Amino acid sequence: MATEIIFPLLSGNTSMDLVNTEVVSHGTRHDLLTSKEHVLAWFNTIKKEGNISRDQFNMDIELWANDALPLLRELRSFLRDGYEKSADGKELTPDWNTHLELLIKRAPFMYQLKNDQLIPIPIGEPDDALISIIALDALKILSSNQLSKIHRCANPECVLLFIDTHGRRKWCSMKICGNRSKVTRHQQLKIK
């Protein structure tokens, strides 16, 4: 029986959730998107969280998840580079948002009103549609001036990124790294 993959959803942003599909465990970096099954699991996870809607896709994901895998990994690498630069206080070049805009052009949007919410519906192949939704999310982060609020986890072994909206957060998550740090600090105090 395959073990369930738990994806760290730290921000409510699909693009950040994609970047955080690379994690470190026991000192080794792990890619959580290496197969069609992983794409299905990630898609279903972000759908369950409400970051995407089934209504945004014209085909069952089982039919196109394999095609989406290399596109997702390529976009993840691109976004990670930009988000890490932002976390390090560096400016992104205009090419960054131009690239995202070009990805959206491959599956541009129309809009539908569903349950009193305006939902962007990408027009194009489903794998391009997913990429378009993620690129739109990244551009929303850029346009809302949240790039400057992107931070790296205070745990030097962690590769997860998060958006700090209050200016006080240090950890990717208390569950993932914050509590570990507290336990380690407590253990060290007991030894002294």
Sequence and secondary structure as in RCSB ss.txt:
>XXXX:A:sequence
MATEIIFPLLSGNTSMDLVNTEVVSHGTRHDLLTSKEHVLAWFNTIKKEGNISRDQFNMDIELWANDALPLLREL
RSFLRDGYEKSADGKELTPDWNTHLELLIKRAPFMYQLKNDQLIPIPIGEPDDALISIIALDALKILSSNQLSKI
HRCANPECVLLFIDTHGRRKWCSMKICGNRSKVTRHQQLKIK
>XXXX:A:secstr
          SS HHHHHHTTEEEETTEEEES SSHHHHHHHHHHHHHTTSS GGG SS GGGTHHHHHHHHHHH
HHHHHHHHHHHHTT    HHHHHHHHHHHHTS EEEEEETTEEEEEE S HHHHHHHHHHHHHHHHHHTT GGGE
EE SSTT   EEE SSS   SS IIIIIHHHHHHHHHHHHH 
